[in-house]
Every structure is written in C-alpha cells, then in structure tokens.
C-alpha cells in the first residue's frame, strides 16, 4: 500500500465518522449511563468525580456555567434528541429547540414532564429557577419566562451536559 492511499483512506474514514449517527459504541462507558433506564440515580459527588471529565463534572455537579456562544449546541440545527451527558436521560427533542440568541441551547419544553426537575436558585444575587436532570440530579441550566409559544418558557441549557443524537436517515 502506498502512503498516499493510507492518508486518503484515513481522511475519508475521519470525515465519514463525523457525520454518522450516534451509536451504542460511542456512548460513555460507565455503569450509570443508559438511554433506556429511567431509574432515579443516587450517586455521590465523589463517585461522579471519579467517572466524569472535569469540565462536565464542574457544570453538572458544581453548578458551573459554560461561557455563552462557546458550547457545541448553542446554534445546533437538525432533527434529533438531546440526552443528559452524565446519565443518558432523554431531556429535549430538537423540535422544541429555538434560536434564542442568548448563547446557549434553548428549548421551550422538555421531552416529558419528569425529564427535568426544578429548584430555586438564589446564587449570584439573582432569583432564578435551576433545571436539573430528572434521573441523576445534575445541573443542566436555568428556566426563564421569555421563551416562545406555546409555553413561553426558555430552558437555557449548558451544551457540555447535553448529547445530541440525530434522527436516523436525516441529513444535515
């Protein structure tokens, strides 16, 4: 085999893999992650810290926030589903996503009623509603009352705690 053929082959495979659909092979490999199990998790922060990448842990467990316009999904388009990057919980559908221009991915409703939980957040001198994953209790972002109809809500989420899985057969 020539070196040119190998390089072209590697470039082709790399390019193809960026556009393939998400599969079980790509899922994080820890025992709490599942896209089908809806059992509520009770995992200590110490255990999550061992499992999660530091940047995901910071947002999910320490209630951090990524900078506006830096997350991978703030301007994501395409049909699919957004899952919790920590536990795999089904959170939002792409047809509930809208361009809010706030710099974070925004949705007007969760996928199902118990997909997320809410808590009062009085940090940083503000009164907000924190949005948590309904399965693993990880911080996702905040809820505001300035979204579009039909709900008037804006679920302002951090990209780093989301995973987008495109709908099969849909090109982008």
Secondary structure, 3 states (H helix, E strand, C coil): CCHHHHHHHHHHHHHHHHHCCCCHHHCCCCCCCCCCCCCCCCCCHHHHHHHCCHHHHHHHHHCCCCCCCCCCCCCCCCCEEEEECCCCCEEEEHHHEECCCCCCEEECCCCCHHHEEEEEECHHHCCEEEEEECCCCCEEEEEECCCCCCCCCEEEECHHHEEEEECCCCCC
